[in-house]
Every structure is written in structure tokens, then in C-alpha cells.
Amino acid sequence: MNKSELIDAVAASSDLPKAQAARAVDAMIDVISRTLRGGDQVTIVGFGTFLVRARDARTGRNPRTGETINIPASKMPSFKAGKGLKDAVN
């Protein structure tokens, strides 16, 4: 499912026009992004938790040349599924 299909599904299940559903989906994505950028996490009980994980600096290898390269430390957005979502999938 891509973003436009998600908007269609939200509009259909909530009896909202597509324009309002699109604004709601965009707002949710924006709020989650801003919260993660601020260093906090977003927990939706029964669904899961959006959080930021730190990745340590490490060495890697350029697959084309075989040369060793240094990969700097970074932050990665992550999602940890909640029990309700796990149960729904299984």
C-alpha cells in the first residue's frame, strides 16, 4: 500500500472526503517526524512505537573497489510493533 492508497482507505473507513483524509495522513506523518527529530518517541498503544536508534561509527567495504571506508555514526528512525499489531498479523 502506498500513500495515496492509504489516503483512500482512511477516507473510506472514516467517511471523510479524500482532501480531509490526505490532510490527516500528512499531519500524522509530520507530527511523528517532528517528534522523532526532537529526540522523543511516539507510542500508539496496541499498534507500536516509533523511535530513534543510534548507530555507532563502523568500518565498511566498498563493494566495487574492496577499499575499506569509515561509516560515521548516525541516527535511524525505527518502528517497534506492539502486541496488538503482532497479534493481528499472526
ROSE-4610 file (N, C-alpha, C; in Angstrom, 1 decimal, always signed):
// ROSE-4610
residu = [M/M/M/N/N/N/K/K/K/S/S/S/E/E/E/L/L/L/I/I/I/D/D/D/A/A/A/V/V/V/A/A/A/A/A/A/S/S/S/S/S/S/D/D/D/L/L/L/P/P/P/K/K/K/A/A/A/Q/Q/Q/A/A/A/A/A/A/R/R/R/A/A/A/V/V/V/D/D/D/A/A/A/M/M/M/I/I/I/D/D/D/V/V/V/I/I/I/S/S/S/R/R/R/T/T/T/L/L/L/R/R/R/G/G/G/G/G/G/D/D/D/Q/Q/Q/V/V/V/T/T/T/I/I/I/V/V/V/G/G/G/F/F/F/G/G/G/T/T/T/F/F/F/L/L/L/V/V/V/R/R/R/A/A/A/R/R/R/D/D/D/A/A/A/R/R/R/T/T/T/G/G/G/R/R/R/N/N/N/P/P/P/R/R/R/T/T/T/G/G/G/E/E/E/T/T/T/I/I/I/N/N/N/I/I/I/P/P/P/A/A/A/S/S/S/K/K/K/M/M/M/P/P/P/S/S/S/F/F/F/K/K/K/A/A/A/G/G/G/K/K/K/G/G/G/L/L/L/K/K/K/D/D/D/A/A/A/V/V/V/N/N/N]
num = [1/1/1/2/2/2/3/3/3/4/4/4/5/5/5/6/6/6/7/7/7/8/8/8/9/9/9/10/10/10/11/11/11/12/12/12/13/13/13/14/14/14/15/15/15/16/16/16/17/17/17/18/18/18/19/19/19/20/20/20/21/21/21/22/22/22/23/23/23/24/24/24/25/25/25/26/26/26/27/27/27/28/28/28/29/29/29/30/30/30/31/31/31/32/32/32/33/33/33/34/34/34/35/35/35/36/36/36/37/37/37/38/38/38/39/39/39/40/40/40/41/41/41/42/42/42/43/43/43/44/44/44/45/45/45/46/46/46/47/47/47/48/48/48/49/49/49/50/50/50/51/51/51/52/52/52/53/53/53/54/54/54/55/55/55/56/56/56/57/57/57/58/58/58/59/59/59/60/60/60/61/61/61/62/62/62/63/63/63/64/64/64/65/65/65/66/66/66/67/67/67/68/68/68/69/69/69/70/70/70/71/71/71/72/72/72/73/73/73/74/74/74/75/75/75/76/76/76/77/77/77/78/78/78/79/79/79/80/80/80/81/81/81/82/82/82/83/83/83/84/84/84/85/85/85/86/86/86/87/87/87/88/88/88/89/89/89/90/90/90]
x = [+0.8/+0.0/+0.9/+0.6/+1.4/+0.6/+1.1/+0.5/-0.9/-1.1/-2.4/-3.4/-3.0/-3.9/-4.3/-3.3/-3.6/-4.6/-4.5/-5.4/-6.8/-6.9/-8.2/-8.8/-8.0/-8.5/-9.0/-8.3/-8.7/-9.9/-10.1/-11.3/-12.5/-12.3/-13.4/-13.8/-12.9/-13.2/-13.7/-13.4/-13.8/-14.9/-15.4/-16.4/-16.0/-14.7/-14.2/-13.9/-14.0/-13.6/-12.1/-11.7/-10.3/-9.3/-9.7/-8.9/-8.6/-9.7/-9.5/-8.7/-8.9/-8.1/-6.6/-6.4/-5.0/-4.3/-5.1/-4.5/-4.3/-5.1/-5.0/-3.7/-3.6/-2.4/-1.1/-1.1/+0.1/+0.4/-0.6/-0.4/+0.2/-0.3/+0.2/+1.7/+2.0/+3.4/+4.3/+3.8/+4.6/+4.8/+3.8/+3.9/+4.9/+4.8/+5.7/+7.2/+7.4/+8.7/+9.3/+8.5/+9.0/+9.3/+8.5/+8.7/+10.0/+10.2/+11.5/+12.7/+12.5/+13.6/+14.0/+13.0/+13.3/+13.8/+14.0/+14.6/+13.6/+12.3/+11.3/+10.8/+10.0/+9.4/+7.9/+7.2/+5.8/+5.2/+4.4/+3.9/+2.4/+1.9/+0.5/+0.1/-0.6/-0.9/-1.6/-1.2/-1.8/-1.3/-0.6/+0.0/+1.5/+2.2/+3.6/+4.2/+5.6/+6.3/+7.3/+7.3/+8.2/+9.3/+10.6/+11.7/+12.9/+13.9/+15.2/+16.2/+17.0/+18.1/+19.4/+20.4/+21.7/+22.5/+23.2/+24.1/+25.5/+26.4/+27.7/+28.5/+29.6/+30.5/+31.1/+31.4/+31.9/+32.7/+33.4/+34.1/+33.4/+33.4/+32.7/+33.7/+33.1/+34.0/+33.2/+33.9/+33.4/+33.3/+32.1/+32.0/+32.6/+32.7/+33.3/+34.8/+35.4/+36.9/+37.5/+36.7/+37.2/+37.9/+37.9/+38.6/+37.8/+38.5/+37.9/+37.5/+36.3/+35.8/+35.3/+35.3/+34.7/+33.3/+32.4/+31.0/+30.7/+30.3/+30.1/+28.9/+28.9/+27.7/+26.5/+25.3/+24.1/+22.9/+21.8/+20.6/+19.6/+18.9/+18.0/+16.6/+15.6/+14.2/+13.9/+13.1/+12.8/+11.4/+10.8/+9.5/+9.5/+8.9/+8.8/+7.3/+6.9/+5.5/+5.0/+3.8/+3.2/+2.5/+2.0/+1.4/+0.1/-0.7/-1.9/-1.6/-0.6/-0.3/+0.3/+1.2/+1.7/+0.6/-0.3/-1.4/-2.3/-2.5/-3.3/-2.7/-1.3/-0.6/-0.5/-0.3/-0.2/-1.6]
y = [-1.2/+0.0/+1.2/+2.1/+3.4/+4.5/+5.7/+6.8/+7.1/+7.2/+7.5/+6.4/+5.2/+4.1/+4.2/+4.6/+4.8/+5.9/+7.0/+8.1/+7.6/+6.9/+6.3/+5.4/+4.6/+3.7/+4.5/+5.5/+6.3/+7.1/+7.6/+8.3/+7.4/+6.2/+5.2/+4.7/+4.5/+3.9/+5.0/+6.2/+7.3/+8.2/+7.9/+8.8/+10.2/+10.4/+11.8/+11.9/+13.2/+13.4/+13.1/+12.8/+12.5/+13.6/+14.9/+16.0/+16.1/+15.8/+15.9/+14.7/+13.5/+12.3/+12.5/+13.2/+13.5/+14.4/+15.4/+16.4/+15.6/+14.7/+14.0/+13.1/+12.4/+11.5/+12.3/+13.4/+14.3/+14.8/+15.2/+15.8/+14.7/+13.5/+12.4/+12.2/+12.1/+11.9/+13.0/+14.2/+15.4/+15.4/+15.1/+15.1/+14.0/+12.9/+11.8/+12.2/+12.8/+13.2/+14.2/+15.3/+16.3/+15.8/+14.9/+14.3/+13.5/+12.7/+11.9/+12.8/+13.9/+14.8/+15.5/+15.7/+16.3/+15.3/+14.1/+13.1/+12.3/+12.5/+11.8/+10.6/+9.8/+8.7/+8.8/+8.1/+8.2/+6.8/+6.6/+5.3/+5.3/+4.4/+4.2/+2.9/+2.9/+1.6/+0.7/-0.6/-1.6/-1.6/-0.6/-0.5/-0.7/+0.3/+0.2/+1.5/+1.5/+2.7/+3.1/+4.4/+5.0/+5.6/+5.2/+5.8/+6.0/+6.6/+6.8/+6.0/+5.2/+4.4/+4.9/+4.9/+5.4/+4.3/+4.6/+3.6/+4.1/+3.2/+3.5/+3.7/+4.4/+4.5/+3.1/+2.8/+1.5/+1.6/+0.5/+0.4/-0.5/-0.1/-0.9/-1.2/-1.8/-2.1/-1.6/-0.9/-0.5/-1.8/-2.2/-3.4/-3.4/-2.2/-2.1/-2.2/-1.5/-1.5/-2.4/-2.8/-3.5/-2.7/-1.4/-0.4/-0.3/-0.2/-0.1/+1.4/+1.7/+3.0/+3.2/+4.4/+4.7/+5.2/+4.5/+5.0/+5.7/+7.0/+7.7/+7.3/+7.6/+7.4/+8.1/+7.5/+8.2/+7.8/+8.4/+8.1/+7.6/+6.5/+5.8/+5.8/+6.2/+6.0/+4.6/+4.1/+2.7/+2.6/+1.4/+1.1/-0.2/-0.3/-1.5/-1.8/-2.9/-3.3/-3.6/-3.2/-3.6/-4.9/-5.4/-6.7/-6.8/-5.8/-5.8/-6.0/-5.3/-5.4/-6.8/-7.2/-8.6/-9.6/-9.5/-10.5/-10.4/-9.2/-9.0/-9.6/-9.6/-10.1/-11.6/-12.1/-13.6/-14.1]
z = [+0.0/+0.0/+0.0/-0.9/-0.9/-0.3/-0.3/+0.5/-0.1/-1.4/-2.0/-1.7/-1.6/-1.3/+0.2/+1.0/+2.4/+2.6/+1.9/+2.0/+1.6/+0.5/+0.0/+1.1/+1.7/+2.8/+4.0/+4.4/+5.5/+5.2/+4.0/+3.6/+3.6/+3.1/+3.1/+4.5/+5.3/+6.7/+7.6/+7.4/+8.3/+7.8/+6.6/+5.9/+5.8/+5.5/+5.3/+3.8/+3.3/+1.9/+1.8/+0.5/+0.3/+0.7/+0.5/+0.9/+2.4/+3.2/+4.6/+5.1/+4.5/+4.8/+4.5/+3.3/+3.0/+4.0/+4.4/+5.4/+6.7/+7.1/+8.4/+8.3/+7.2/+7.0/+7.0/+6.2/+6.2/+7.5/+8.3/+9.6/+10.6/+10.5/+11.3/+11.0/+9.7/+9.3/+9.8/+9.7/+10.1/+11.6/+12.4/+13.8/+14.3/+13.7/+14.0/+13.7/+12.5/+12.0/+13.0/+13.3/+14.2/+15.6/+16.1/+17.4/+17.4/+16.4/+16.3/+16.2/+15.4/+15.2/+16.5/+17.3/+18.7/+19.7/+19.3/+20.2/+21.0/+20.9/+21.6/+20.8/+21.4/+20.7/+20.7/+19.7/+19.6/+19.9/+20.9/+21.2/+21.0/+20.2/+20.0/+20.5/+21.7/+22.4/+21.5/+21.4/+20.6/+19.2/+18.8/+17.4/+17.4/+18.1/+18.2/+18.6/+18.5/+18.9/+17.8/+17.5/+16.6/+17.4/+17.1/+18.0/+17.1/+17.7/+17.0/+17.7/+16.9/+17.4/+16.9/+17.8/+17.4/+16.8/+15.7/+15.1/+15.3/+15.8/+16.1/+14.8/+14.8/+13.7/+13.5/+12.2/+11.9/+10.6/+10.3/+9.1/+8.1/+6.9/+5.8/+4.7/+3.6/+2.5/+1.2/+0.4/-0.9/-1.8/-2.2/-2.9/-4.3/-4.9/-6.2/-6.2/-5.2/-5.2/-4.1/-3.1/-2.0/-1.0/-1.2/-0.3/+1.0/+2.2/+3.5/+3.6/+4.1/+4.3/+5.7/+6.3/+7.6/+7.4/+8.1/+8.1/+9.4/+9.3/+10.5/+11.4/+12.6/+13.5/+12.9/+13.1/+12.6/+13.5/+13.3/+13.9/+12.9/+13.3/+12.3/+12.9/+12.2/+12.6/+12.7/+13.6/+13.8/+14.3/+14.0/+14.5/+15.2/+16.4/+17.2/+17.3/+16.7/+16.7/+18.0/+18.3/+19.6/+19.6/+20.7/+20.8/+20.0/+19.9/+19.2/+17.7/+17.2/+15.8/+15.5/+16.4/+16.2/+16.1/+17.0/+17.1/+15.8/+15.3/+14.1/+12.9/+12.8/+11.7/+11.8/+13.0/+13.1/+13.3]
